Amino acid sequence: IAADDSRSAAEEIGDLLFLVTFLAVRLEREHGPSPASIARANVAKMIARHPHVFGERREMDAQGVLRQWEAGKQLEAGHESILGQSPAGLPALLRAYRVQEKAASVGFDWPAVDGVVAKIREEVDEVEAAVSAQEPARVAEEIGDLLFAVVNLARYVKTDPEAHLRAATDKFRRRFDRVIESLRREGRSPEEAGLPEMDRLWEEVKREERRG
């Protein structure tokens, strides 16, 4: 999907469907519910959680829909916390995003994006203070707070921080590989060139990308 390759995406979705069906059949053979009953239960759950689609509450806005969804999950699972429970294997960025999304659904959110940006600046200052104080535990905590605040900005402006970080990592790899290739053409290693030279090449790569 990320590569915008619909043919390969269709093949992978087919593999995924096969695995889900395989698990459902295995569960039935181990005296669990049948695949059909699993599907019916899921349909019933989706209908119950979407009264704005299947019921009479057609006036609900996006926030109302999210609140209804989370309230349904909380009732079904019996969780006391409005934030519910996040799957243990969920990536940290996505987990932070979901927690913030749930908090925002009940009104715990910034009134304007300026507040989110100011919070990020505040967290950067706190990271700098912790680093200056040479307190490793506090540095780790403040970096976590900074990452959480950045995810919150992505959520607020309705973008995907996981995708953005992946794209930024790919961009760094592309630029770094070009720096190393430039050094190789000159017969030099990164260690021989040193940081100032690599930084110069890095800026050159950036300028070339912008021109391109």
For each residue, the residues with C-beta under 8 A, 3 or more apart:
1: 4 5 9
2: 163 166
3: 8
4: 1
5: 1 8 9
6: 9 10
7: 10 11
8: 3 5 11 12
9: 1 5 6 12 13
10: 6 7 13 14
11: 7 8 14 15
12: 8 9 15 16
13: 9 10 16 17
14: 10 11 17 18
15: 11 12 18 19
16: 12 13 19 20
17: 13 14 20 21
18: 14 15 21 22
19: 15 16 22 23
20: 16 17 23 24
21: 17 18 24 25 35
22: 18 19 25 26
23: 19 20 26 27
24: 20 21 27 28 34 35 38
25: 21 22 28 29 35
26: 22 23 29 30
27: 23 24 30 32 33 38
28: 24 25 31 32 33 34 35
29: 25 26
30: 26 27
31: 28
32: 27 28
33: 27 28 37 38 41
34: 24 28 37 38
35: 21 24 25 28 38 39
36: 39 40
37: 33 34 40 41
38: 24 27 33 34 35 41 42
39: 35 36 42 43
40: 36 37 43 44
41: 33 37 38 44 45
42: 38 39 45 46
43: 39 40 46 47
44: 40 41 47 48
45: 41 42 48 49 72 76
46: 42 43 49 50
47: 43 44 50 54
48: 44 45 51 72
49: 45 46 68 69 72 73
50: 46 47 53 54 55 65 68 69
51: 48 54 55 56 57 60 68
52: 55 57 58 59 60 64 65 68
53: 50
54: 47 50 51
55: 50 51 52
56: 51
57: 51 52 60 64 68
58: 52
59: 52
60: 51 52 57 64 65 68
61: 64 65
62: 65 66
63: 66 67 104 105
64: 52 57 60 61 67 68
65: 50 52 60 61 62 68 69
66: 62 63 69 70 101 102 105
67: 63 64 70 71 105 106
68: 49 50 51 52 57 60 64 65 71 72
69: 49 50 65 66 72 73
70: 66 67 73 74 82 84 102 105
71: 67 68 74 75
72: 45 48 49 68 69 75 76
73: 49 69 70 76 77 79 84
74: 70 71 77 78 79 81 82 84
75: 71 72 78
76: 45 72 73
77: 73 74 84 85
78: 74 75
79: 73 74 84 85
80:
81: 74 84 85
82: 70 74 102 103 106
83: 99 102 103
84: 70 73 74 77 79 81 102
85: 77 79 81
86: 90 95 98 99
87: 90
88:
89:
90: 86 87 94 95 98
91: 94 95 162
92: 95 96 147
93: 96 97 147 151 161 162 165
94: 90 91 97 98 162
95: 86 90 91 92 98 99
96: 92 93 99 100 147 148 151 152
97: 93 94 100 101 151 154 155 161 162
98: 86 90 94 95 101 102
99: 83 86 95 96 102 103
100: 96 97 103 104 148 151 152 155
101: 66 97 98 104 105 155
102: 66 70 82 83 84 98 99 105 106
103: 82 83 99 100 106 108 109
104: 63 100 101 107 108 109 155
105: 63 66 67 70 101 102
106: 67 82 102 103
107: 104
108: 103 104
109: 103 104 156
110: 113 115 116 119 152 156
111: 115
112: 115
113: 110 116 117 153 156 157
114: 117 118
115: 110 111 112 118 119
116: 110 113 119 120 149 152 153 156
117: 113 114 120 121 153
118: 114 115 121 122
119: 110 115 116 122 123 149 152
120: 116 117 123 124 146 149 150 153
121: 117 118 124 125
122: 118 119 125 126
123: 119 120 126 127 142 145 146 149
124: 120 121 127 128 146
125: 121 122 128 129
126: 122 123 129 130 142 145 146
127: 123 124 130 131 139 142 143 146
128: 124 125 131 132
129: 125 126 132 133 142
130: 126 127 133 135 138 139 141 142
131: 127 128 134 139
132: 128 129
133: 129 130 138
134: 131
135: 130 138 139
136: 139 140
137: 140 141
138: 130 133 135 141 142
139: 127 130 131 135 136 142 143
140: 136 137 143 144
141: 130 137 138 144 145
142: 123 126 127 129 130 138 139 145 146
143: 127 139 140 146 147
144: 140 141 147 148
145: 123 126 141 142 148 149
146: 120 123 124 126 127 142 143 149 150
147: 92 93 96 143 144 150 151
148: 96 100 144 145 151 152
149: 116 119 120 123 145 146 152 153
150: 120 146 147 153 154 161
151: 93 96 97 100 147 148 154 155 161
152: 96 100 110 116 119 148 149 155 156
153: 113 116 117 120 149 150 156 157
154: 97 150 151 157 159 160 161 164
155: 97 100 101 104 151 152 158 161
156: 109 110 113 116 152 153
157: 113 153 154
158: 155
159: 154 163 164
160: 154 163 164
161: 93 97 150 151 154 155 164 165
162: 91 93 94 97 165 166
163: 2 159 160 166 167
164: 154 159 160 161 167 168
165: 93 161 162 168 169
166: 2 162 163 169 170
167: 163 164 170 171
168: 164 165 171 172
169: 165 166 172 173
170: 166 167 173 174
171: 167 168 174 175
172: 168 169 175 176
173: 169 170 176 177
174: 170 171 177 178
175: 171 172 178 179 202 205 206 209
176: 172 173 179 180 202
177: 173 174 180 181
178: 174 175 181 182 201 205
179: 175 176 182 183 198 201 202 205
180: 176 177 183 184 190
181: 177 178 184 185
182: 178 179 185 186 201 204 205
183: 179 180 186 188 189 190 192 193 197 198 201
184: 180 181 187 188
185: 181 182
186: 182 183
187: 184
188: 183 184 192 193
189: 183 192 193
190: 180 183 193 198
191: 194
192: 183 188 189
193: 183 188 189 190 197 198 201
194: 191 197 198
195: 198 199
196: 199 200
197: 183 193 194 200 201
198: 179 183 190 193 194 195 201 202
199: 195 196 202 203
200: 196 197 203 204
201: 178 179 182 183 193 197 198 204 205
202: 175 176 179 198 199 205 206
203: 199 200 206 207
204: 182 200 201 207 208
205: 175 178 179 182 201 202 208 209
206: 175 202 203 209 210
207: 203 204 210 211
208: 204 205 211 212
209: 175 205 206 212
210: 206 207
211: 207 208
212: 208 209
